[in-house]
Amino acid sequence: MKAAAACAIAALAICDWLWARHAGLTFGHWTQVTVLTGLLLAIGFFYGSIRRNAQLADMALWGALVTAFSIAAAIFTYLNATLAFPLVDSELARIDAGLGFSWPAWFQFVNSHSLLKVLFAIIYAILLPECAASIVYFAHRGRSDRIAEFLWGALLSILITAPISGIVPALGAFVHFGVPGPAEATYLPHLLALREGTASSFSMNQLQGIITMPSYHTVLAILIVYAFRGCGRLFTLVLVLNSVMLLTLPSEGGHYLIDLIAGGAIATVTIAIISAAARTRWWRQLSGATAVAHQAIARKRTGEEPGVSF
């Protein structure tokens, strides 16, 4: 499954390279991401071939694949932003109003409660650490199949989300309502430069999340919850944490409510596809799910608890 995921990521990277050449965009300062990915691959090879520690090898190799995917996916979102379709912020705000949601009122409510504001800021920023912790946890538990599900889900959903964001682009609620926000100073200059063609070079160390509609943050938060299904109390913890995370997206990420709804729809479609694929024999063999099932049966026979319990 790692080889198949690596091929899919490589295909996305080739698409990025060809599109970037056509669009006249360049991405520099690759040293940090190259060193990180190379170090993880070296650790994975060492513990997979020399020291024979399957858990550490899986942590490192899956970590390298997720890192490579994150870079390829980020570049893919930048390329879609060059499509420069008309902005739809006004339409998205009207949809929110039709749903009975007032972004300014929600933003003011959160900011008027300092403790809630701090809590939301922390939880909003926890997504990437949560992804890393999930890889470590499932590799430690010998559940590479769950990591494979998450990575393939993230890959499939970015192929849906990024083109939609390019076709129905939005600058976000901070800009639309004229409210200074924590995300405005980071993603907005890049997004405007891509739309207006005023910048052709970007640093890999400064790539930002520039998708507004649909919310990819929402997609990943739901995919992580799905990955922890059947993990007992840990699933409950992740469910509660990520549910609160969704509440932070309007005030901390400048998302409209419809962004979250659209992101949830994409996550649902992605999970349905991944779930259907997981029931096939080839997926179970490639992902290691068959081996996990045999281990679970063996544990039950010996009276041990399943590996994913908490």
ZAMIKOL-118098 format. One record per atom (N, C-alpha, C): x, y, z. Coordinates in steps of 0.02 Angstrom, whole numbers, padded with zeros to 5 digits, always signed. Each point is the difference from the previous one (the first is absolute). Layout:
N
XYZ/...
***
This chain:
310
+00041-00060+00000/-00041+00060+00000/+00043+00063+00000/+00058-00003+00033/+00045+00058+00000/+00023+00015-00071/+00016-00052-00038/+00024+00010-00069/-00055+00031-00043/-00062-00024+00009/-00056+00027-00039/-00011+00073+00019/+00004+00016+00065/-00009+00070+00021/+00056+00043-00027/+00062-00026+00001/+00056+00038-00027/-00009+00015-00074/-00026-00049-00037/-00012+00011-00072/-00054+00053-00011/-00053-00001+00041/-00053+00050-00007/+00026+00070+00016/+00041+00005+00052/+00028+00065+00019/+00047+00024-00055/+00039-00046-00027/+00046+00018-00055/-00039+00025-00060/-00057-00031-00015/-00042+00022-00056/-00026+00071+00012/-00020+00014+00062/-00023+00068+00017/+00057+00050-00007/+00060-00021+00022/+00059+00044-00005/+00017+00015-00073/-00006-00050-00043/+00014+00011-00072/-00052+00048-00029/-00063-00009+00020/-00052+00046-00022/+00016+00071+00022/+00022+00007+00063/+00020+00066+00025/+00056+00030-00042/+00050-00040-00016/+00058+00024-00037/-00020+00024-00069/-00040-00040-00035/-00021+00018-00067/-00044+00063+00000/-00046+00004+00048/-00045+00057+00004/+00039+00063+00019/+00047-00008+00047/+00040+00058+00022/+00042+00027-00058/+00027-00044-00041/+00039+00023-00058/-00045+00038-00048/-00060-00026-00011/-00047+00033-00045/-00022+00068+00028/-00010+00004+00066/-00023+00062+00031/+00056+00049+00015/+00063-00023-00008/+00056+00044+00014/+00014+00010+00074/-00019-00049+00041/+00011+00004+00072/+00060-00042+00020/+00037+00024+00048/+00056-00039+00028/-00007-00002+00076/+00025-00053+00029/-00002-00010+00072/+00071-00016+00023/+00027+00044+00042/+00069-00008+00022/+00008-00017+00073/+00064-00002+00022/+00018-00016+00069/-00026-00069+00021/+00025-00050-00034/-00022-00069+00013/+00041-00035+00054/+00050+00033+00027/+00047-00034+00043/-00033-00032+00060/-00041+00037+00036/-00030-00027+00062/-00044-00060-00014/-00045+00005-00049/-00046-00056-00013/+00038-00059-00029/+00052+00013-00039/+00039-00055-00029/+00038-00037+00055/+00031+00038+00045/+00037-00031+00055/-00047-00040+00045/-00058+00029+00017/-00048-00035+00043/-00024-00065-00032/-00020+00004-00064/-00024-00060-00034/+00055-00052-00006/+00061+00023-00019/+00056-00047-00006/+00018-00032+00066/-00003+00039+00054/+00016-00028+00066/-00051-00053+00020/-00064+00014-00012/-00051-00049+00017/+00007-00064-00042/+00017+00008-00064/+00011-00059-00042/+00059-00040+00024/+00054+00034+00020/+00060-00035+00025/-00016-00038+00064/-00038+00032+00045/-00019-00034+00062/-00044-00061-00015/-00047+00009-00047/-00043-00056-00018/+00039-00057-00030/+00048+00015-00043/+00041-00052-00031/+00042-00035+00053/+00029+00039+00046/+00043-00028+00052/-00038-00050+00043/-00058+00022+00025/-00038-00044+00045/-00040-00053-00038/-00008+00009-00064/-00034-00051-00039/+00045-00054-00027/+00064+00016-00009/+00046-00047-00031/+00057-00022+00044/+00020+00041+00049/+00059-00015+00040/-00018-00019+00071/-00035+00045+00035/-00017-00013+00069/-00065-00039+00008/-00039-00004-00053/-00062-00040-00001/-00049+00020+00055/-00018+00063+00000/-00052+00024+00045/-00057+00027-00043/-00051-00042-00009/-00054+00017-00047/-00037+00063+00020/-00009+00011+00065/-00038+00058+00023/+00037+00065-00017/+00064+00003+00016/+00039+00060-00015/+00007+00010-00075/+00006-00054-00037/+00006+00005-00073/-00065+00029-00029/-00057-00025+00025/-00064+00026-00025/-00009+00074+00018/+00018+00019+00061/-00006+00070+00020/+00038+00045-00048/+00062-00019-00015/+00042+00041-00041/-00022+00001-00073/-00016-00059-00028/-00017-00003-00071/-00068+00033-00014/-00049-00013+00043/-00064+00034-00009/+00007+00075+00012/+00043+00019+00047/+00013+00071+00012/+00030+00033-00062/+00046-00035-00033/+00030+00027-00061/-00052+00008-00055/-00045-00049-00006/-00052+00004-00052/-00049+00057+00014/-00019+00008+00063/-00046+00054+00017/+00033+00068-00011/+00065+00005+00016/+00036+00063-00012/+00002+00016-00075/+00017-00051-00040/+00003+00010-00072/-00069+00019-00028/-00052-00034+00025/-00067+00017-00022/-00018+00072+00018/+00016+00021+00061/-00017+00067+00023/+00030+00053-00047/+00062-00010-00021/+00032+00048-00045/-00033-00001-00069/-00011-00060-00027/-00032-00005-00066/-00070+00029+00001/-00037-00013+00054/-00068+00025+00005/-00002+00076+00007/+00047+00028+00039/+00002+00072+00009/+00014+00035-00067/+00048-00027-00038/+00015+00029-00065/-00060-00006-00047/-00035-00055+00005/-00060-00011-00042/-00053+00053+00014/-00008+00019+00063/-00049+00052+00017/+00021+00067-00029/+00065+00014+00002/+00025+00063-00028/-00013+00003-00075/+00010-00056-00034/-00010-00001-00072/-00073+00010-00018/-00044-00030+00039/-00072+00010-00013/-00021+00072+00012/+00035+00035+00044/-00017+00070+00014/+00016+00045-00060/+00042-00023-00045/+00017+00041-00059/-00057+00002-00051/-00051-00041+00010/-00056-00001-00049/-00037+00067-00002/+00001+00035+00056/-00026+00069+00004/-00072+00007-00023/-00043-00046+00021/-00072+00008-00012/-00026+00056+00044/-00059+00028-00015/-00027+00054+00042/-00011-00021+00072/+00014+00045+00046/-00008-00014+00071/-00074-00010+00018/-00013-00044+00047/-00069-00016+00019/-00014+00015+00073/+00039+00044+00031/-00010+00014+00071/-00070+00025+00014/-00026+00044-00041/-00067+00027+00012/-00052-00055-00002/+00007-00045-00048/-00048-00056-00005/+00004-00046+00060/+00061-00014+00023/+00009-00043+00059/-00030+00032+00062/+00011+00066+00007/-00029+00035+00058/-00076-00001-00002/-00028+00005-00060/-00073-00003-00006/-00027-00070+00017/+00037-00051-00019/-00021-00068+00017/+00001-00008+00076/+00053+00025+00032/+00003-00003+00073/-00060+00034+00032/-00016+00059-00027/-00058+00037+00027/-00064-00040-00009/-00006-00033-00057/-00059-00042-00012/-00003-00059+00048/+00058-00022+00024/+00002-00055+00048/-00009+00024+00072/-00006+00066+00007/-00010+00028+00066/+00064+00012+00039/+00057+00000-00036/+00064+00009+00034/+00029+00069-00016/+00018+00037+00052/+00031+00066-00008/+00073-00006+00020/+00045+00003-00050/+00071-00005+00015/+00024+00057+00045/-00018+00063-00013/+00023+00053+00045/-00023-00010+00073/-00061-00024+00009/-00025-00011+00068/+00039-00055+00035/+00015-00054-00037/+00039-00055+00029/+00071+00023+00016/+00030+00038-00045/+00068+00025+00011/+00002+00045+00061/-00049+00043+00007/-00003+00045+00057/-00011-00038+00065/-00042-00052-00002/-00013-00041+00059/+00064-00033+00024/+00037-00031-00046/+00062-00035+00019/+00051+00049+00029/+00008+00057-00034/+00050+00048+00022/-00018+00037+00064/-00063-00001+00018/-00021+00033+00062/+00010-00045+00061/+00019-00062-00011/+00014-00046+00055/+00073-00022-00006/+00043+00031+00039/+00073-00010-00008/+00021-00072+00009/-00028-00035+00048/+00018-00069+00012/-00020-00044-00059/-00060+00011-00026/-00023-00037-00058/+00043+00015-00061/+00020+00062-00008/+00042+00020-00056/+00067-00036+00002/+00031-00003+00059/+00064-00035+00007/-00008-00074-00014/-00053-00030+00027/-00013-00071-00011/-00010-00014-00074/-00039+00041-00034/-00012-00010-00071/+00064+00008-00041/+00042+00048+00018/+00062+00010-00037/+00046-00060+00006/+00002-00030+00060/+00042-00059+00010/-00027-00060-00038/-00065-00012+00005/-00030-00059-00032/+00002+00007-00076/-00009+00061-00026/+00003+00011-00072/+00068-00021-00027/+00054+00015+00038/+00068-00013-00024/+00024-00071+00012/-00043-00042+00029/+00023-00066+00022/-00005-00053-00055/-00027+00018-00058/-00013-00050-00051/+00063-00037-00023/+00052+00037-00019/+00061-00033-00024/+00034-00042+00054/+00007+00025+00062/+00026-00044+00053/-00043-00062+00011/-00065+00007-00008/-00045-00056+00008/+00012-00052-00055/+00012+00023-00060/+00015-00046-00056/+00064-00040+00016/+00052+00036+00023/+00063-00033+00016/-00008-00049+00057/-00037+00020+00052/-00012-00045+00057/-00039-00062-00021/-00046+00008-00047/-00040-00056-00024/+00044-00051-00035/+00048+00024-00040/+00046-00046-00034/+00041-00039+00051/+00025+00035+00050/+00040-00033+00052/-00042-00052+00037/-00061+00019+00017/-00043-00046+00038/-00016-00063-00040/-00023+00009-00061/-00020-00059-00039/+00060-00043-00020/+00057+00031-00012/+00060-00039-00015/+00020-00041+00062/-00004+00031+00059/+00016-00035+00062/-00048-00058+00012/-00063+00009-00020/-00050-00053+00010/+00000-00051-00057/+00044+00009-00049/+00001-00047-00056/-00060+00007-00046/-00029+00060-00003/-00059+00012-00042/+00018+00044-00060/+00044-00024-00041/+00019+00037-00061/-00060+00009-00046/-00049-00045+00006/-00059+00006-00042/-00038+00064+00014/+00000+00023+00063/-00034+00062+00016/+00039+00061-00027/+00066-00004+00002/+00040+00054-00029/-00011+00003-00075/-00003-00058-00031/-00012-00003-00073/-00068+00030-00017/-00051-00016+00039/-00066+00029-00011/+00002+00076+00004/+00033+00025+00051/+00003+00073+00009/+00038+00033-00058/+00057-00027-00019/+00039+00031-00053/-00036-00002-00066/-00029-00057-00017/-00038-00004-00063/-00062+00045+00002/-00031+00005+00059/-00057+00045+00006/+00021+00073-00010/+00057+00019+00029/+00025+00068-00007/+00018+00014-00073/+00029-00050-00034/+00019+00008-00070/-00061+00007-00045/-00048-00044+00010/-00061+00002-00040/-00038+00065+00011/-00005+00022+00062/-00040+00059+00015/+00034+00065-00025/+00067+00002-00001/+00033+00060-00026/-00011+00006-00076/-00007-00057-00034/-00013+00000-00072/-00070+00026-00015/-00044-00003+00050/-00067+00027-00007/-00003+00073+00025/+00030+00011+00057/-00006+00065+00034/+00037+00056-00037/+00062-00013-00020/+00040+00053-00031/-00031+00026-00065/-00022-00044-00046/-00032+00026-00061/-00063+00040+00014/-00040-00023+00049/-00061+00039+00017/+00020+00069+00025/+00052+00003+00042/+00022+00064+00026/+00026+00046-00055/+00026-00030-00053/+00023+00040-00056/-00057+00026-00043/-00053-00040-00005/-00057+00019-00041/-00047+00049+00036/-00007-00010+00066/-00042+00045+00041/+00044+00032+00054/+00046+00043-00019/+00048+00028+00049/-00031+00052+00046/+00028+00005+00059/-00023+00050+00048/+00060+00024+00041/-00001+00063+00020/+00054+00027+00041/-00011-00014+00074/-00061-00019+00019/-00013-00017+00069/-00039+00054+00036/-00028-00019+00057/-00044+00044+00037/+00036+00060+00030/+00064-00008+00019/+00038+00056+00028/+00000+00058-00050/+00015-00016-00062/+00004+00052-00052/-00069+00026-00017/-00048-00045-00009/-00066+00020-00022/-00034+00048+00050/+00009-00015+00065/-00033+00041+00051/+00047+00055+00027/+00060+00004-00028/+00047+00052+00021/+00022-00005+00072/+00012-00061+00022/+00020-00012+00069/+00072-00025+00002/+00046+00031+00037/+00067-00026+00007/-00002-00068+00035/+00032-00049-00031/-00001-00066+00030/+00068-00032-00001/+00010-00054+00039/+00066-00032+00005/+00024-00031-00064/-00047-00018-00045/+00022-00033-00062/+00011+00050-00056/-00023+00061+00006/+00002+00046-00056/+00071+00016-00022/+00045+00007+00047/+00068+00021-00017/+00041-00056-00031/-00026-00061+00001/+00039-00056-00026/-00023-00022-00069/-00063-00020-00006/-00021-00028-00064/-00018+00052-00052/-00025+00059+00021/-00027+00048-00047/+00050+00026-00051/+00061+00021+00021/+00048+00024-00051/+00016-00051-00053/+00006-00063+00019/+00015-00053-00048/-00058-00010-00048/-00061-00002+00028/-00058-00012-00042/-00011+00057-00050/+00007+00061+00023/-00008+00057-00044/+00054+00002-00054/+00062-00016+00020/+00055+00000-00048/-00011-00053-00054/-00027-00057+00019/-00013-00053-00049/-00056+00020-00047/-00052+00031+00027/-00057+00020-00042/+00019+00057-00047/+00042+00046+00024/+00017+00058-00040/+00063-00010-00042/+00035-00055+00011/+00060-00014-00038/+00058+00046+00017/+00001+00026+00062/+00052+00047+00020/+00060-00033+00033/-00003-00065+00010/+00057-00037+00028/+00006-00067-00036/+00061-00019-00014/+00011-00062-00036/+00044-00049+00038/+00024+00021+00059/+00044-00043+00039/-00022-00001+00072/-00003-00060+00029/-00021-00008+00070/+00050-00045+00036/+00010+00014+00064/+00045-00040+00040/-00038-00059+00031/+00031-00058-00001/-00031-00059+00029/-00010+00009+00076/+00040+00043+00030/-00005+00011+00072/-00058+00046+00019/-00033+00030-00050/-00053+00048+00014/-00067-00017-00033/-00007-00062-00025/-00063-00019-00031/-00056+00002+00052/-00057+00026-00020/-00056+00008+00045/-00060-00041-00025/-00047-00012+00047/-00062-00030-00020/-00045+00053-00032/-00011-00004-00065/-00036+00054-00034/-00069-00022-00024/-00023-00058+00021/-00066-00023-00020/-00052+00028+00049/-00050+00034-00026/-00056+00024+00041/-00061-00044-00009/-00021-00009-00061/-00060-00039-00015/+00017-00056-00049/-00010-00063+00019/-00023-00027+00065/+00058+00001+00051/-00016-00011+00063/+00050+00001+00053/+00037-00067+00003/+00064+00001-00020/+00041-00062+00003/+00017-00016+00072/+00002+00051+00043/+00010-00011+00071/-00056-00044+00028/-00061+00013-00023/-00057-00041+00021/+00008-00072-00024/+00021-00008-00062/+00009-00067-00029/+00049-00040+00042/+00058+00028+00014/+00051-00037+00038/-00022-00015+00071/-00035+00047+00031/-00024-00011+00068/-00047-00060+00003/-00043-00006-00050/-00047-00056-00002/+00035-00065-00018/+00049+00003-00045/+00037-00060-00018/+00039-00029+00059/+00026+00044+00042/+00035-00024+00060/-00048-00035+00047/-00058+00029+00010/-00051-00033+00043/-00017-00069-00028/-00009-00004-00065/-00016-00064-00032/+00056-00051+00011/+00062+00022-00003/+00057-00045+00008/+00001-00030+00070/-00026+00036+00051/+00002-00025+00069/-00062-00039+00020/-00043-00016-00048/-00060-00039+00017/+00022-00067+00032/-00037-00022+00050/+00015-00063+00033/+00057+00004+00049/+00024+00060+00015/+00057+00008+00046/-00023+00018+00071/-00060-00017+00017/-00024+00009+00068/-00002+00072+00022/+00026+00014+00060/-00002+00067+00028/+00041+00049-00041/+00051-00024-00034/+00041+00045-00041/-00041+00027-00058/-00044-00041-00028/-00046+00024-00052/-00044+00056+00027/-00026-00009+00060/-00043+00052+00030/+00038+00065+00009/+00063-00006+00023/+00042+00059+00009/+00011+00037-00066/+00018-00038-00052/+00012+00030-00065/-00064+00030-00029/-00056-00034+00010/-00064+00025-00025/-00017+00068+00033/+00008+00004+00065/-00016+00062+00036/+00049+00055-00022/+00064-00015-00002/+00050+00050-00019/-00012+00027-00070/-00013-00044-00047/-00009+00022-00069/-00068+00033-00012/-00049-00018+00041/-00065+00034-00004/+00008+00073+00022/+00038+00011+00053/+00015+00068+00022/+00042+00036-00053/+00045-00037-00031/+00042+00029-00052/-00043+00029-00057/-00053-00034-00017/-00044+00026-00053/-00032+00066+00021/-00015+00007+00065/-00028+00062+00024/+00049+00058-00005/+00065-00014-00001/+00051+00052-00003/+00011+00027-00070/-00021-00036-00051/+00018+00018-00068/-00028+00067-00023/-00061+00020+00017/-00022+00067-00021/+00040+00056+00032/+00009-00002+00066/+00033+00056+00034/+00075+00000-00008/+00032-00059-00004/+00073-00004-00003/+00026-00009-00071/-00041-00029-00044/+00022-00011-00068/-00034+00043-00052/-00048+00041+00021/-00035+00043-00046/-00045-00037-00049/-00025-00059+00021/-00043-00040-00044/-00073+00020+00009/-00036-00004-00055/-00073+00006+00003/-00028-00067+00023/-00061+00001+00025/-00031-00063+00022/-00008-00048-00058/-00016+00026-00060/-00009-00044-00057/+00065-00035-00020/+00057+00031+00017/+00065-00032-00013/+00004-00066+00039/-00022+00003+00064/+00002-00059+00042/-00048-00054-00024/-00059+00022-00022/-00050-00047-00024/+00026-00035-00064/+00029+00039-00044/+00028-00029-00061/+00058-00047+00016/+00042+00020+00048/+00055-00044+00020/-00025-00065+00030/-00054+00005+00040/-00029-00060+00028/-00028-00046-00054/-00029+00029-00052/-00027-00040-00055/+00057-00037-00036/+00055+00035-00012/+00057-00031-00034/+00030-00055+00044/+00004+00012+00065/+00025-00052+00045/-00045-00062-00001/-00065+00011-00003/-00048-00056-00003/+00009-00041-00063/+00007+00034-00057/+00011-00035-00063/+00066-00038+00002/+00052+00033+00026/+00066-00032+00004/-00002-00062+00043/-00032+00004+00058/-00005-00057+00045/-00039-00057-00033/-00053+00017-00037/-00039-00051-00034/+00044-00037-00051/+00041+00037-00037/+00044-00031-00050/+00053-00043+00034/+00032+00027+00052/+00051-00037+00036/-00029-00063+00033/-00060+00007+00028/-00032-00056+00033/-00016-00056-00050/-00024+00021-00059/-00014-00050-00052/+00064-00035-00023/+00053+00039-00008/+00064-00029-00021/+00027-00048+00054/-00010+00019+00063/+00027-00040+00056/-00032-00069+00004/-00059-00008-00031/-00033-00065+00001/+00025-00047-00054/+00042+00025-00044/+00026-00042-00053/+00061-00039+00024/+00014-00056-00030/+00055-00042+00021/+00067+00033-00012/+00007+00033-00058/+00065+00030-00016/+00018+00055+00049/-00050+00040+00023/+00014+00053+00048/+00022-00031+00067/-00037-00051+00022/+00016-00030+00065/+00069-00031+00000/+00020-00028-00056/+00067-00029-00004/+00054+00053-00003/-00012+00052-00041/+00051+00052-00007/+00007+00042+00064/-00056+00015+00033/+00001+00044+00059/+00021-00036+00063/-00001-00066-00001/+00018-00038+00060/-00060-00015+00044/-00060+00016-00023/-00060-00011+00041/-00011-00075+00013/+00017-00042-00048/-00009-00072+00010/+00044-00025+00056/+00063+00024+00001/+00046-00021+00054/-00025+00025+00067/-00027+00061+00002/-00026+00027+00063/-00059-00042+00025/-00043-00021-00046/-00057-00041+00020/+00023-00066+00030/+00052-00031-00030/+00026-00063+00026/+00031+00011+00069/+00034+00057+00010/+00029+00015+00065/-00055+00009+00052/-00055+00033-00019/-00055+00011+00047/-00030-00067+00022/-00008-00045-00048/-00027-00067+00016/+00046-00036+00048/+00065+00005-00013/+00049-00033+00043/-00002+00029+00071/-00008+00067+00006/-00004+00031+00066/-00061-00023+00038/-00057-00006-00036/-00061-00022+00033/+00008-00071+00027/+00035-00041-00038/+00009-00069+00022/+00044-00004+00062/+00047+00047+00005/+00045-00001+00058/-00025+00045+00057/-00059+00032-00011/-00028+00042+00052/+00027+00070+00003/+00039+00023-00053/+00026+00067-00001/-00051+00048-00027/+00009+00065+00016/-00044+00051-00027/+00022+00017-00071/-00046+00020-00043/+00018+00021-00067/+00050+00058+00001/+00042+00002-00051/+00055+00048-00002/-00021+00072-00002/-00062+00015-00022/-00019+00070-00005/-00039+00024+00060/-00007-00041+00051/-00037+00023+00059/+00042+00049+00039/-00034+00041+00039/+00035+00051+00039/-00020-00006+00073/
***
